[in-house]
Amino acid sequence: MAYTFYYEDCKQPDGTLKPRKVRHFIGRVPDELSERAALREHDRIMQEVNRKRGSVAPAIKGRTFQDATESWRKAIAPSLSPSTRRQRESHLRTHILPKFADAAPHTLDAEALQQFATDLRKVLSRKTVVQVLITIFDIIAYAEKCRTLVAKVSLRDLKLGKAQKGPAAPFFTQSQVMRIIAAAKEPYKTLFAVAWYTGVRAGELLALTIDRLNFERKTIRIDKTCDDNNRQIRDTTKTDESTATLPMPSALETMLRNYLQHHWKQNAAGYLFPNPSGTHPRRRDNVVKNGLKPLLRRLGIPCAARVGLHAFRHGLATELVESNVPLPIVQKQLRHADVTTTLRTYAHVVADTHRDVMERLGQRSISTNVPISTANFAN
């Protein structure tokens, strides 16, 4: 049997407080839980008791949150993508370390993190606050693996308020894309065509090399990405599911063959879209600034500040959903890890398609003189 013993203040009828010994049953060892699990639960209970009594233990020397962060930076951060590392470091520098650098990891309990999150929500979006908290939890999780005492808390324990819907992501329609491709000059003509027919992310598009094009099988292999800041090529994609072989439609095959024969500039790395000197891939910002936006303005296509290469990816997904392509196929083309990501990202399209389906159903019922209330719906 495993028990936790402690004293708690018990209020008396006259208003005074009197200590009372409490015995808290944890579980049967080893039938229900291990000795290690019992000790963890004991630590959690005592942390809560001490917190209520205002006697939280200070940080042990070398075991502050700052120390945990340094250990995480050495052991975990190098395995993250450059963009994720930059994001986490920004969170630490701007929000987390100014607040918790000298705190003991076990003091970052639900109460402390809830107040922290509530204060952040006054100036940041819910999504950003969640990302900041994920940075904290990642560091705490590693600290616990290193046998540092930590508080048991997760996102589920915190109230962050409802997410506010931001503006819909800009996207190109199929007719707009055809006009863009027809009017663009090389290499932008082929670059935009690849972006549309594959739906790849900008970093993946600019990291493409000609050895990833298989004209015999009519496929394009996506297994690298280009960092936006330094144009370094990483042999990994955003997620494991993002590494995939995509079909090469015949229209795209024709354009790629023509581009490679007449316009492609040979370069040592074999980049499909190298910069003018051939030493690096093109910069996404330069492609948008010099290749895409001037063309949009000339064609009279809406050119909001947020429009970029991702508008081709979003437009392809929108076209697929509106064409009633099964969601698992859309998910596979976009290489989302989970179909719920596809549903969440393109919910506005699914909603429009849903409305169109119900409208067609209503029109069919009217044409057959069957009242809507008595129409037969499949279970």
Summary of the structure (lengths in Angstrom):
residues: 379
radius of gyration: 28.3
end to end distance: 52.3
largest distance: 94.9
contacts: 1032
relative contact order: 0.08
helix: 53%
strand: 10%
